[in-house]
């Protein structure tokens, strides 16, 4: 859960940097903010996939456990 929070924070900081870069006409800051947002989004997607995979593995274990008990 902490990973997702960190990802959201990175996205928010990136958004703020991007806006500040636009307001101050600083393309480096703007681009850095966009990059931070993208990194946060990619990490969040990776963590979502990891969580889904862990859930699928647990579901499979649960089904196997039930099948063993049914015999």
Sine and cosine of phi, psi and omega as CSV:
sin_phi,cos_phi,sin_psi,cos_psi,sin_omega,cos_omega
0.00,0.00,-0.60,0.80,0.00,-1.00
-0.90,0.45,-0.55,0.84,0.01,-1.00
-0.87,0.49,-0.69,0.72,-0.01,-1.00
-0.90,0.43,-0.63,0.77,0.02,-1.00
-0.89,0.45,-0.68,0.73,0.03,-1.00
-0.89,0.46,-0.63,0.77,0.02,-1.00
-0.89,0.45,-0.69,0.72,0.01,-1.00
-0.90,0.43,-0.65,0.76,0.03,-1.00
-0.89,0.45,-0.69,0.73,0.02,-1.00
-0.87,0.49,-0.65,0.76,0.02,-1.00
-0.90,0.43,-0.68,0.73,-0.02,-1.00
-0.91,0.41,-0.68,0.73,0.04,-1.00
-0.89,0.45,-0.66,0.75,0.03,-1.00
-0.88,0.48,-0.66,0.75,0.03,-1.00
-0.89,0.46,-0.69,0.72,0.02,-1.00
-0.89,0.45,-0.68,0.73,0.02,-1.00
-0.89,0.45,-0.66,0.75,0.00,-1.00
-0.88,0.48,-0.73,0.68,0.00,-1.00
-0.90,0.43,-0.67,0.74,0.03,-1.00
-0.89,0.45,-0.64,0.77,0.04,-1.00
-0.90,0.44,-0.60,0.80,0.04,-1.00
-0.93,0.38,-0.71,0.71,-0.04,-1.00
-0.91,0.41,-0.61,0.79,-0.06,-1.00
-1.00,-0.06,0.09,1.00,-0.02,-1.00
0.82,0.57,0.73,0.69,-0.01,-1.00
-0.90,-0.44,1.00,-0.09,-0.05,-1.00
-0.90,0.44,-0.52,0.86,0.02,-1.00
-0.91,0.42,-0.68,0.73,0.01,-1.00
-0.92,0.39,-0.68,0.74,0.03,-1.00
-0.86,0.51,-0.75,0.66,-0.03,-1.00
-0.92,0.40,-0.60,0.80,0.05,-1.00
-0.90,0.44,-0.64,0.77,0.04,-1.00
-0.90,0.43,-0.68,0.73,0.04,-1.00
-0.88,0.48,-0.67,0.74,0.00,-1.00
-0.89,0.45,-0.67,0.74,0.02,-1.00
-0.88,0.48,-0.67,0.74,0.02,-1.00
-0.88,0.48,-0.71,0.70,-0.02,-1.00
-0.90,0.45,-0.69,0.72,0.03,-1.00
-0.86,0.50,-0.70,0.72,0.01,-1.00
-0.89,0.46,-0.65,0.76,0.01,-1.00
-0.91,0.41,-0.67,0.74,0.00,-1.00
-0.91,0.42,-0.69,0.73,0.03,-1.00
-0.89,0.46,-0.67,0.74,0.01,-1.00
-0.88,0.47,-0.68,0.73,0.03,-1.00
-0.89,0.46,-0.66,0.75,0.04,-1.00
-0.89,0.46,-0.67,0.74,0.02,-1.00
-0.93,0.38,-0.60,0.80,0.06,-1.00
-0.88,0.47,-0.69,0.72,0.02,-1.00
-0.90,0.45,-0.67,0.75,0.02,-1.00
-0.87,0.50,-0.70,0.71,-0.01,-1.00
-0.91,0.42,-0.65,0.76,0.03,-1.00
-0.91,0.42,-0.65,0.76,0.01,-1.00
-0.90,0.43,-0.67,0.74,0.02,-1.00
-0.89,0.46,-0.64,0.77,0.04,-1.00
-0.90,0.43,-0.66,0.75,0.01,-1.00
-0.91,0.42,-0.64,0.77,0.03,-1.00
-0.90,0.44,-0.69,0.73,0.01,-1.00
-0.90,0.43,-0.65,0.76,0.05,-1.00
-0.87,0.50,-0.68,0.73,0.00,-1.00
-0.90,0.44,-0.68,0.74,0.03,-1.00
-0.89,0.46,-0.67,0.74,0.01,-1.00
-0.88,0.47,-0.68,0.73,0.01,-1.00
-0.91,0.42,-0.67,0.75,0.03,-1.00
-0.90,0.44,-0.63,0.77,0.02,-1.00
-0.90,0.43,-0.64,0.77,0.03,-1.00
-0.92,0.38,-0.65,0.76,0.00,-1.00
-0.89,0.46,-0.62,0.78,0.02,-1.00
-0.91,0.40,-0.61,0.79,-0.02,-1.00
-0.96,0.30,-0.48,0.87,-0.03,-1.00
-0.96,0.29,-0.30,0.96,-0.06,-1.00
-0.99,0.17,0.00,0.00,0.00,0.00
